[in-house]
Amino acid sequence: MRVGRELLAYREERAKQAGCLHLNLDSGTHRTDAHRFYLRERLDIVAFHFDKAVEAG
């Protein structure tokens, strides 16, 4: 088992123990290898996270 899979399995088990119903993560749009991994591990893309820097006024 690879490190990424082990870490994800650990986090999922901790979420179950804590009574969580979902395990969420954010990943930068440039991390295409990570996205392939998450999809392979059966995570779903359920939202886009948008951000805009605001200058102090």
DSSP file (Angstrom, degrees, kcal/mol; ACC not computed):
  #  RESIDUE AA STRUCTURE BP1 BP2  ACC     N-H-->O    O-->H-N    N-H-->O    O-->H-N    TCO  KAPPA ALPHA  PHI   PSI    X-CA   Y-CA   Z-CA
    1    1 A M              0   0    0      0, 0.0     2,-0.1     0, 0.0     0, 0.0   0.000 360.0 360.0 360.0 136.0    0.0    0.0    0.0
    2    2 A R     >  -     0   0    0      1,-0.1     4,-2.4     4,-0.0     5,-0.2  -0.381 360.0-108.8 -84.0 162.9    1.4    3.4   -0.9
    3    3 A V  H  > S+     0   0    0      1,-0.2     4,-2.9     2,-0.2     5,-0.2   0.904 115.9  51.5 -59.6 -46.8    1.7    6.4    1.4
    4    4 A G  H  > S+     0   0    0      1,-0.2     4,-2.4     2,-0.2    -1,-0.2   0.915 112.1  46.6 -59.0 -44.1   -1.2    8.4   -0.1
    5    5 A R  H  > S+     0   0    0      2,-0.2     4,-2.4     1,-0.2    -1,-0.2   0.893 112.7  50.5 -65.2 -40.1   -3.6    5.5    0.1
    6    6 A E  H  X S+     0   0    0     -4,-2.4     4,-2.3     2,-0.2    -2,-0.2   0.920 111.5  47.7 -64.1 -44.2   -2.5    4.8    3.7
    7    7 A L  H  X S+     0   0    0     -4,-2.9     4,-2.5     2,-0.2    -2,-0.2   0.914 113.0  48.0 -63.9 -42.8   -3.0    8.4    4.7
    8    8 A L  H  X S+     0   0    0     -4,-2.4     4,-2.3    -5,-0.2    -1,-0.2   0.910 112.0  49.4 -64.9 -41.9   -6.4    8.6    3.1
    9    9 A A  H  X S+     0   0    0     -4,-2.4     4,-2.3     2,-0.2    -1,-0.2   0.892 111.0  50.8 -63.6 -39.7   -7.5    5.3    4.7
   10   10 A Y  H  X S+     0   0    0     -4,-2.3     4,-2.5     2,-0.2    -2,-0.2   0.936 111.0  47.5 -62.8 -46.9   -6.3    6.6    8.1
   11   11 A R  H  X S+     0   0    0     -4,-2.5     4,-2.2     1,-0.2    -2,-0.2   0.883 111.6  51.1 -63.7 -38.3   -8.3    9.9    7.7
   12   12 A E  H  X S+     0   0    0     -4,-2.3     4,-2.2     2,-0.2    -1,-0.2   0.913 110.5  48.5 -65.5 -41.8  -11.4    8.0    6.6
   13   13 A E  H  X S+     0   0    0     -4,-2.3     4,-2.4     2,-0.2    -2,-0.2   0.915 111.4  49.8 -64.5 -42.6  -11.1    5.7    9.7
   14   14 A R  H  X S+     0   0    0     -4,-2.5     4,-1.7     1,-0.2    -1,-0.2   0.886 109.5  52.3 -62.7 -38.7  -10.7    8.7   12.0
   15   15 A A  H  <>S+     0   0    0     -4,-2.2     5,-2.7     2,-0.2     4,-0.4   0.913 109.7  48.9 -63.5 -42.5  -13.7   10.4   10.4
   16   16 A K  H ><5S+     0   0    0     -4,-2.2     3,-1.4     1,-0.2    -2,-0.2   0.928 110.4  50.8 -61.9 -45.2  -15.8    7.2   11.0
   17   17 A Q  H 3<5S+     0   0    0     -4,-2.4    -1,-0.2     1,-0.3    -2,-0.2   0.828 109.6  51.2 -62.0 -32.2  -14.7    7.1   14.6
   18   18 A A  T 3<5S-     0   0    0     -4,-1.7    -1,-0.3    -5,-0.2    -2,-0.2   0.476 117.5-113.2 -84.9  -2.5  -15.6   10.7   15.1
   19   19 A G  T < 5 +     0   0    0     -3,-1.4    -3,-0.2    -4,-0.4    -2,-0.1   0.673  60.2 159.5  80.3  16.8  -19.1   10.1   13.7
   20   20 A C      < -     0   0    0     -5,-2.7    -1,-0.2    -6,-0.2     3,-0.1  -0.403  34.7-157.6 -72.2 149.4  -18.5   12.3   10.6
   21   21 A L  S    S+     0   0    0      1,-0.2     2,-0.3    -2,-0.1    -1,-0.1   0.605  74.9  32.0 -99.4 -16.7  -20.7   11.7    7.5
   22   22 A H        -     0   0    0     -7,-0.1     2,-0.5     2,-0.0    -1,-0.2  -0.978  58.9-149.4-141.3 151.7  -18.2   13.2    5.0
   23   23 A L        -     0   0    0     -2,-0.3     2,-0.3    -3,-0.1   -11,-0.1  -0.989  28.4-172.6-119.1 117.2  -14.5   13.5    4.4
   24   24 A N        +     0   0    0     -2,-0.5     2,-0.3     2,-0.0    -2,-0.0  -0.814  10.3 172.3-112.9 149.4  -13.6   16.7    2.5
   25   25 A L        -     0   0    0     -2,-0.3     2,-0.4     2,-0.0    -2,-0.0  -0.986  21.3-140.1-149.9 153.5  -10.4   18.0    1.0
   26   26 A D        -     0   0    0     -2,-0.3     2,-0.4    23,-0.0    -2,-0.0  -0.871  18.9-174.7-109.0 146.8   -9.3   20.9   -1.2
   27   27 A S        -     0   0    0     -2,-0.4    -2,-0.0     8,-0.0     0, 0.0  -0.992  29.9-107.8-144.2 133.2   -6.7   20.5   -3.9
   28   28 A G    >   -     0   0    0     -2,-0.4     3,-2.0     1,-0.1     0, 0.0  -0.241  28.9-119.9 -59.5 146.5   -5.2   23.1   -6.1
   29   29 A T  T 3  S+     0   0    0      1,-0.3    -1,-0.1     2,-0.1     3,-0.1   0.745 111.2  60.6 -62.0 -23.9   -6.3   23.1   -9.7
   30   30 A H  T 3  S+     0   0    0      1,-0.2     2,-1.4     2,-0.1    -1,-0.3   0.529  80.5  89.9 -80.1  -5.8   -2.7   22.5  -10.9
   31   31 A R    <>  +     0   0    0     -3,-2.0     4,-2.1     1,-0.2     3,-0.2  -0.409  44.3 152.9 -92.1  60.8   -2.4   19.2   -9.0
   32   32 A T  H  >  +     0   0    0     -2,-1.4     4,-2.2     1,-0.2    -1,-0.2   0.831  69.9  54.7 -63.4 -34.8   -3.7   16.9  -11.8
   33   33 A D  H  > S+     0   0    0     -3,-0.3     4,-2.0     1,-0.2    -1,-0.2   0.921 109.3  48.6 -63.9 -41.7   -1.8   13.9  -10.5
   34   34 A A  H  > S+     0   0    0      1,-0.2     4,-2.8     2,-0.2    -2,-0.2   0.906 108.8  53.8 -63.3 -40.9   -3.4   14.3   -7.1
   35   35 A H  H  X S+     0   0    0     -4,-2.1     4,-2.5     1,-0.2     5,-0.2   0.909 107.0  50.7 -61.7 -42.3   -6.8   14.6   -8.8
   36   36 A R  H  X S+     0   0    0     -4,-2.2     4,-2.4     1,-0.2    -1,-0.2   0.915 110.9  50.0 -60.4 -41.8   -6.3   11.4  -10.6
   37   37 A F  H  X S+     0   0    0     -4,-2.0     4,-1.9     2,-0.2    -2,-0.2   0.940 110.3  49.0 -61.1 -48.4   -5.4    9.7   -7.3
   38   38 A Y  H  <>S+     0   0    0     -4,-2.8     5,-2.6     1,-0.2    -2,-0.2   0.899 112.7  47.6 -61.1 -41.2   -8.5   11.1   -5.6
   39   39 A L  H ><5S+     0   0    0     -4,-2.5     3,-1.6     1,-0.2    -1,-0.2   0.904 110.2  52.1 -66.2 -40.3  -10.8    9.9   -8.4
   40   40 A R  H 3<5S+     0   0    0     -4,-2.4    -1,-0.2     1,-0.3    -2,-0.2   0.829 106.5  54.8 -62.8 -31.9   -9.1    6.5   -8.4
   41   41 A E  T 3<5S-     0   0    0     -4,-1.9    -1,-0.3    -5,-0.2    -2,-0.2   0.267 124.1-106.9 -87.1  11.6   -9.8    6.3   -4.6
   42   42 A R  T < 5 +     0   0    0     -3,-1.6     2,-0.3     1,-0.3    -3,-0.2   0.730  68.3 147.9  72.3  27.0  -13.5    6.9   -5.3
   43   43 A L      < -     0   0    0     -5,-2.6     2,-0.3    -6,-0.1    -1,-0.3  -0.715  39.3-136.8 -84.0 144.9  -13.7   10.5   -4.1
   44   44 A D        -     0   0    0     -2,-0.3     2,-0.8     2,-0.0    -5,-0.0  -0.772  10.1-123.8-102.7 146.8  -16.2   12.6   -6.0
   45   45 A I        +     0   0    0     -2,-0.3     3,-0.1     1,-0.2    -6,-0.0  -0.823  42.0 161.8 -84.9 112.7  -15.8   16.2   -7.3
   46   46 A V        +     0   0    0     -2,-0.8     2,-0.3     1,-0.2    -1,-0.2   0.527  55.4   4.7-114.1  -9.4  -18.8   17.9   -5.6
   47   47 A A        -     0   0    0      2,-0.0     2,-0.4     0, 0.0    -1,-0.2  -0.988  58.7-123.0-163.9 163.1  -17.9   21.6   -5.8
   48   48 A F        -     0   0    0     -2,-0.3     2,-0.6    -3,-0.1    -3,-0.0  -0.933  24.5-142.1-110.0 143.3  -15.5   24.2   -7.1
   49   49 A H        -     0   0    0     -2,-0.4     2,-0.3     2,-0.0    -2,-0.0  -0.933  18.9-162.6-107.7 119.0  -13.8   26.5   -4.5
   50   50 A F        -     0   0    0     -2,-0.6     2,-0.3     2,-0.0    -2,-0.0  -0.777   8.8-178.1-106.0 148.8  -13.4   30.1   -5.8
   51   51 A D        -     0   0    0     -2,-0.3     2,-0.4     2,-0.0    -2,-0.0  -0.998  10.6-177.5-145.3 142.8  -11.2   32.7   -4.4
   52   52 A K        -     0   0    0     -2,-0.3     2,-0.2     2,-0.0    -2,-0.0  -0.961  27.0-128.0-142.8 126.2  -10.4   36.4   -5.1
   53   53 A A        -     0   0    0     -2,-0.4     2,-0.5     1,-0.0    -2,-0.0  -0.500  23.1-152.6 -69.4 138.3   -7.8   38.4   -3.3
   54   54 A V        -     0   0    0     -2,-0.2     2,-0.2     0, 0.0     3,-0.1  -0.964  13.5-126.3-117.1 126.9   -9.2   41.7   -2.0
   55   55 A E        -     0   0    0     -2,-0.5     2,-0.1     1,-0.1     0, 0.0  -0.459  32.5-104.6 -70.7 139.7   -7.0   44.7   -1.5
   56   56 A A              0   0    0     -2,-0.2    -1,-0.1     1,-0.1     0, 0.0  -0.409 360.0 360.0 -62.3 138.6   -7.1   46.3    1.9
   57   57 A G              0   0    0     -2,-0.1    -1,-0.1    -3,-0.1    -2,-0.1   0.470 360.0 360.0-115.1 360.0   -9.1   49.4    1.6
